[in-house]
């Protein structure tokens, strides 16, 4: 099922093939689509996680993935810092940089304060 021109709901499923279909998902995906329009291909490595999935992968107890977040790998040649800067411009308020992916979320949608971190 398409949730934007270039994203399907299947890209965001938890390990039990579930996802919370809420306004947050569509708000988030709208911003992701703008990133994809600018950078080209983006690979979603993690989307929604049910509590069991989140625990299994060592996610934080209050992880935004439990509501909706994405971990992404940009196309070759795109630096994570450039992607983080554009994500901030697009309105993502949770931005984390790791060695092999970037985390993006829209925590403001559920009343959480902005967060930035760099775990590289």
N, CA, C and O of each residue as an XYZ file, in Angstrom:
480
protein
N       0.844     -1.179      0.000
C       0.000      0.000      0.000
C       0.890      1.244      0.000
O       1.759      1.387      0.861
N       0.681      2.123     -0.942
C       1.450      3.360     -1.046
C       0.980      4.360      0.015
O      -0.220      4.550      0.212
N       1.949      5.002      0.700
C       1.630      6.060      1.650
C       2.185      7.405      1.177
O       1.956      8.439      1.806
N       2.912      7.375      0.067
C       3.403      8.574     -0.617
C       3.814      8.121     -2.015
O       3.779      6.926     -2.306
N       4.203      9.049     -2.883
C       4.577      8.618     -4.235
C       5.689      7.568     -4.281
O       5.693      6.721     -5.173
N       6.638      7.611     -3.327
C       7.770      6.692     -3.383
C       7.940      5.799     -2.164
O       8.941      5.091     -2.066
N       7.009      5.811     -1.250
C       7.102      4.949     -0.065
C       5.866      4.071      0.037
O       4.743      4.501     -0.229
N       6.109      2.826      0.432
C       4.992      1.919      0.691
C       4.963      1.616      2.175
O       5.994      1.676      2.845
N       3.809      1.298      2.684
C       3.636      0.986      4.095
C       4.539     -0.164      4.513
O       5.007     -0.200      5.651
N       4.787     -1.095      3.617
C       5.609     -2.271      3.918
C       7.030     -1.900      4.342
O       7.673     -2.660      5.067
N       7.529     -0.746      3.901
C       8.885     -0.327      4.275
C       9.011     -0.008      5.761
O      10.123      0.052      6.286
N       7.898      0.197      6.438
C       7.905      0.664      7.817
C       7.415     -0.363      8.825
O       7.284     -0.043     10.006
N       7.141     -1.585      8.392
C       6.551     -2.598      9.261
C       7.513     -3.081     10.335
O       8.724     -3.143     10.125
N       6.951     -3.422     11.489
C       7.710     -4.057     12.555
C       7.978     -5.503     12.165
O       7.518     -5.957     11.117
N       8.706     -6.221     12.984
C       9.067     -7.603     12.641
C       7.892     -8.574     12.634
O       8.033     -9.707     12.173
N       6.733     -8.146     13.139
C       5.537     -8.994     13.066
C       4.565     -8.486     11.999
O       3.377     -8.807     12.023
N       5.089     -7.688     11.063
C       4.324     -7.126      9.950
C       3.203     -6.188     10.391
O       2.175     -6.091      9.721
N       3.400     -5.495     11.523
C       2.427     -4.505     11.973
C       3.044     -3.109     11.887
O       4.262     -2.942     11.825
N       2.169     -2.131     11.885
C       2.569     -0.727     11.939
C       1.378      0.045     12.493
O       0.229     -0.316     12.241
N       1.650      1.104     13.246
C       0.575      1.983     13.702
C       0.266      2.947     12.565
O       1.098      3.778     12.202
N      -0.919      2.834     12.013
C      -1.328      3.758     10.957
C      -2.060      4.910     11.644
O      -3.239      4.814     11.985
N      -1.319      5.997     11.834
C      -1.842      7.175     12.522
C      -1.481      8.416     11.716
O      -0.781      8.344     10.707
N      -1.976      9.548     12.187
C      -1.626     10.807     11.543
C      -0.116     11.052     11.625
O       0.456     11.660     10.721
N       0.535     10.586     12.697
C       1.986     10.740     12.828
C       2.715     10.060     11.672
O       3.661     10.622     11.119
N       2.284      8.862     11.307
C       2.908      8.157     10.185
C       2.849      9.021      8.930
O       3.867      9.191      8.258
N       1.695      9.563      8.602
C       1.553     10.350      7.380
C       2.318     11.673      7.461
O       2.887     12.115      6.463
N       2.339     12.303      8.626
C       3.096     13.531      8.844
C       4.578     13.265      8.598
O       5.253     14.040      7.920
N       5.073     12.169      9.150
C       6.472     11.772      9.028
C       6.814     11.421      7.568
O       7.821     11.884      7.032
N       5.986     10.618      6.950
C       6.258     10.171      5.581
C       6.217     11.341      4.596
O       6.955     11.343      3.611
N       5.377     12.317      4.848
C       5.350     13.504      3.990
C       6.729     14.184      3.990
O       7.218     14.614      2.944
N       7.337     14.273      5.156
C       8.673     14.867      5.265
C       9.731     13.958      4.626
O      10.644     14.442      3.957
N       9.606     12.648      4.833
C      10.535     11.704      4.198
C      10.472     11.805      2.682
O      11.499     11.727      2.007
N       9.277     11.977      2.151
C       9.124     12.084      0.708
C       9.901     13.284      0.181
O      10.525     13.205     -0.878
N       9.867     14.393      0.914
C      10.621     15.573      0.482
C      12.126     15.299      0.511
O      12.859     15.788     -0.349
N      12.592     14.524      1.492
C      14.006     14.135      1.508
C      14.334     13.254      0.313
O      15.369     13.431     -0.330
N      13.460     12.313      0.019
C      13.697     11.418     -1.114
C      13.688     12.208     -2.420
O      14.469     11.918     -3.327
N      12.820     13.192     -2.517
C      12.786     14.034     -3.717
C      14.109     14.773     -3.896
O      14.555     14.980     -5.024
N      14.732     15.167     -2.804
C      15.993     15.908     -2.873
C      17.206     15.005     -3.064
O      18.118     15.343     -3.820
N      17.225     13.858     -2.383
C      18.411     13.003     -2.376
C      18.300     11.784     -3.279
O      19.304     11.118     -3.530
N      17.126     11.479     -3.766
C      16.956     10.245     -4.523
C      16.632      9.107     -3.581
O      15.885      9.292     -2.620
N      17.161      7.976     -3.829
C      16.841      6.783     -3.057
C      17.272      6.901     -1.602
O      18.372      7.367     -1.304
N      16.406      6.479     -0.714
C      16.700      6.353      0.709
C      16.259      4.957      1.116
O      15.161      4.528      0.761
N      17.086      4.251      1.846
C      16.744      2.904      2.281
C      16.305      2.958      3.737
O      17.071      3.365      4.611
N      15.071      2.547      3.993
C      14.547      2.485      5.348
C      15.032      1.178      5.972
O      14.711      0.096      5.482
N      15.810      1.282      7.056
C      16.297      0.078      7.730
C      15.473     -0.254      8.963
O      15.515     -1.385      9.449
N      14.728      0.713      9.475
C      13.843      0.476     10.610
C      12.761      1.533     10.594
O      13.031      2.709     10.349
N      11.544      1.115     10.856
C      10.411      2.036     10.933
C       9.722      1.857     12.261
O      10.334      2.020     13.317
N       8.450      1.521     12.210
C       7.708      1.248     13.437
C       8.264     -0.024     14.081
O       8.621     -0.978     13.390
N       8.331     -0.023     15.411
C       8.690     -1.234     16.155
C       7.647     -1.483     17.232
O       7.321     -0.593     18.017
N       7.132     -2.698     17.257
C       6.268     -3.047     18.384
C       7.167     -3.194     19.612
O       8.383     -3.312     19.460
N       6.604     -3.191     20.831
C       7.448     -3.247     22.037
C       8.402     -4.445     22.080
O       9.543     -4.299     22.519
N       7.967     -5.600     21.641
C       8.822     -6.786     21.656
C      10.008     -6.616     20.693
O      11.145     -6.931     21.043
N       9.738     -6.123     19.502
C      10.771     -5.870     18.505
C      11.764     -4.833     19.043
O      12.978     -5.014     18.943
N      11.237     -3.750     19.611
C      12.098     -2.694     20.134
C      13.035     -3.225     21.221
O      14.216     -2.880     21.252
N      12.509     -4.056     22.098
C      13.327     -4.634     23.171
C      14.402     -5.549     22.596
O      15.551     -5.518     23.034
N      14.024     -6.363     21.614
C      14.952     -7.314     21.002
C      16.147     -6.620     20.351
O      17.261     -7.143     20.391
N      15.926     -5.449     19.753
C      17.019     -4.747     19.079
C      17.742     -3.764     19.993
O      18.631     -3.041     19.545
N      17.370     -3.733     21.263
C      18.036     -2.855     22.219
C      17.604     -1.410     22.138
O      18.352     -0.511     22.523
N      16.382     -1.176     21.632
C      15.866      0.189     21.547
C      15.580      0.766     22.923
O      15.343      0.025     23.878
N      15.601      2.080     23.024
C      15.293      2.763     24.276
C      13.866      2.429     24.708
O      12.989      2.198     23.876
N      13.653      2.409     26.011
C      12.328      2.088     26.556
C      11.267      3.037     26.005
O      10.138      2.623     25.741
N      11.626      4.305     25.832
C      10.678      5.289     25.301
C      10.989      5.649     23.851
O      10.731      6.776     23.427
N      11.532      4.717     23.095
C      11.934      4.948     21.705
C      10.792      5.529     20.875
O       9.642      5.108     21.002
N      11.118      6.485     20.038
C      10.125      7.024     19.108
C       9.673      5.975     18.097
O       8.609      6.127     17.497
N      10.451      4.923     17.896
C      10.040      3.852     16.987
C       8.757      3.181     17.456
O       8.038      2.587     16.653
N       8.463      3.272     18.755
C       7.226      2.693     19.284
C       6.004      3.470     18.812
O       4.905      2.919     18.748
N       6.187      4.738     18.482
C       5.114      5.549     17.897
C       5.300      5.608     16.389
O       4.426      5.184     15.633
N       6.441      6.134     15.952
C       6.829      6.082     14.549
C       8.098      6.884     14.360
O       8.155      8.062     14.712
N       9.097      6.262     13.815
C      10.380      6.889     13.485
C      10.992      6.061     12.369
O      10.527      4.959     12.078
N      12.029      6.589     11.749
C      12.726      5.812     10.736
C      14.230      5.928     10.928
O      14.761      6.965     11.325
N      14.883      4.827     10.630
C      16.331      4.811     10.478
C      16.561      4.624      8.988
O      15.943      3.769      8.354
N      17.457      5.434      8.437
C      17.665      5.472      6.988
C      19.133      5.382      6.624
O      20.017      5.771      7.388
N      19.359      4.864      5.453
C      20.679      4.894      4.830
C      20.516      5.717      3.553
O      19.727      5.351      2.681
N      21.256      6.828      3.431
C      21.124      7.639      2.208
C      21.863      7.002      1.042
O      22.607      6.034      1.195
N      21.632      7.579     -0.120
C      22.309      7.101     -1.322
C      23.808      7.314     -1.176
O      24.251      8.158     -0.398
N      24.575      6.554     -1.918
C      26.024      6.695     -1.926
C      26.403      8.120     -2.304
O      25.844      8.698     -3.236
N      27.344      8.668     -1.579
C      27.812     10.016     -1.874
C      27.124     11.107     -1.082
O      27.572     12.252     -1.114
N      26.046     10.793     -0.371
C      25.366     11.786      0.460
C      25.897     11.638      1.880
O      25.815     10.560      2.469
N      26.429     12.698      2.417
C      26.982     12.671      3.762
C      25.849     12.780      4.788
O      24.874     13.501      4.571
N      25.984     12.065      5.897
C      24.962     12.091      6.941
C      24.730     13.505      7.468
O      23.595     13.854      7.795
N      25.763     14.316      7.557
C      25.596     15.677      8.051
C      24.732     16.501      7.101
O      23.918     17.309      7.549
N      24.900     16.303      5.793
C      24.058     17.003      4.818
C      22.610     16.553      4.944
O      21.684     17.361      4.868
N      22.433     15.261      5.135
C      21.081     14.732      5.278
C      20.437     15.247      6.563
O      19.257     15.596      6.568
N      21.204     15.296      7.653
C      20.679     15.805      8.925
C      20.282     17.269      8.804
O      19.253     17.678      9.343
N      21.087     18.062      8.104
C      20.779     19.482      7.918
C      19.478     19.664      7.139
O      18.650     20.502      7.495
N      19.303     18.894      6.096
C      18.067     18.994      5.320
C      16.879     18.465      6.125
O      15.783     19.021      6.043
N      17.082     17.408      6.895
C      16.009     16.865      7.734
C      15.528     17.926      8.724
O      14.330     18.046      8.978
N      16.452     18.684      9.273
C      16.089     19.762     10.185
C      15.264     20.820      9.446
O      14.257     21.300      9.968
N      15.688     21.180      8.242
C      14.937     22.151      7.440
C      13.536     21.652      7.125
O      12.595     22.442      7.060
N      13.391     20.348      6.928
C      12.084     19.768      6.591
C      11.170     19.629      7.806
O       9.985     19.333      7.655
N      11.708     19.837      9.008
C      10.862     19.812     10.194
C      10.987     18.590     11.077
O      10.209     18.431     12.017
N      11.953     17.716     10.798
C      12.189     16.598     11.723
C      12.780     17.183     12.994
O      13.661     18.040     12.925
N      12.313     16.738     14.152
C      12.800     17.282     15.418
C      13.575     16.267     16.239
O      14.126     16.618     17.283
N      13.631     15.038     15.803
C      14.485     14.025     16.398
C      15.452     13.565     15.319
O      15.047     12.924     14.350
N      16.741     13.894     15.486
C      17.739     13.576     14.459
C      18.960     12.988     15.150
O      19.635     13.660     15.931
N      19.232     11.721     14.850
C      20.387     11.051     15.426
C      21.297     10.519     14.340
O      20.829      9.941     13.359
N      22.591     10.710     14.509
C      23.572     10.234     13.532
C      24.345      9.063     14.130
O      24.812      9.116     15.268
N      24.463      8.023     13.342
C      25.200      6.826     13.726
C      26.205      6.523     12.621
O      26.201      7.181     11.581
N      27.053      5.547     12.838
C      28.083      5.208     11.842
C      27.486      4.751     10.510
O      28.027      5.053      9.446
N      26.376      4.027     10.573
C      25.867      3.442      9.329
C      24.407      3.777      9.026
O      23.807      3.165      8.143
N      23.831      4.738      9.745
C      22.466      5.173      9.443
C      22.182      6.491     10.138
O      22.959      6.953     10.974
N      21.052      7.089      9.777
C      20.563      8.292     10.447
C      19.144      8.007     10.938
O      18.341      7.396     10.232
N      18.854      8.452     12.136
C      17.523      8.288     12.737
C      16.767      9.601     12.572
O      17.317     10.673     12.825
N      15.513      9.519     12.151
C      14.659     10.698     12.018
C      13.309     10.433     12.664
O      12.733      9.356     12.516
N      12.816     11.436     13.382
C      11.458     11.331     13.913
C      10.823     12.709     14.009
O      11.487     13.735     13.860
N       9.542     12.705     14.259
C       8.745     13.934     14.377
C       8.157     14.002     15.781
O       6.939     14.066     15.951
N       9.018     13.987     16.771
C       8.591     13.914     18.174
C       7.716     15.085     18.590
O       6.932     14.955     19.530
N       7.828     16.227     17.916
C       6.982     17.368     18.255
C       5.505     17.037     18.081
O       4.650     17.630     18.739
N       5.207     16.099     17.206
C       3.825     15.716     16.914
C       3.141     15.122     18.147
O       1.924     15.230     18.301
N       3.929     14.495     19.022
C       3.347     13.904     20.233
C       3.809     14.649     21.492
O       3.749     14.109     22.596
N       4.268     15.888     21.316
C       4.574     16.743     22.449
C       5.936     16.558     23.090
O       6.171     17.064     24.188
N       6.831     15.850     22.435
C       8.184     15.694     22.978
C       9.078     16.818     22.485
O       8.901     17.318     21.374
N      10.049     17.222     23.321
C      10.971     18.285     22.908
C      11.948     17.795     21.850
O      12.181     16.591     21.740
N      12.517     18.699     21.077
C      13.509     18.316     20.060
C      14.710     17.599     20.680
O      15.048     17.811     21.844
N      15.332     16.762     19.888
C      16.539     16.038     20.339
C      17.477     15.853     19.154
O      17.046     15.538     18.045
N      18.754     16.052     19.406
C      19.806     15.807     18.413
C      20.885     15.009     19.118
O      21.210     15.284     20.273
N      21.439     14.028     18.435
C      22.552     13.270     19.004
C      23.445     12.740     17.898
O      23.019     12.547     16.759
N      24.687     12.513     18.268
C      25.681     12.011     17.323
C      26.411     10.854     17.985
O      27.250     11.063     18.862
N      26.098      9.646     17.573
C      26.709      8.428     18.141
C      27.699      7.801     17.165
O      27.833      6.579     17.103
N      28.393      8.650     16.402
C      29.387      8.110     15.468
C      30.713      7.915     16.155
O      31.674      7.468     15.528
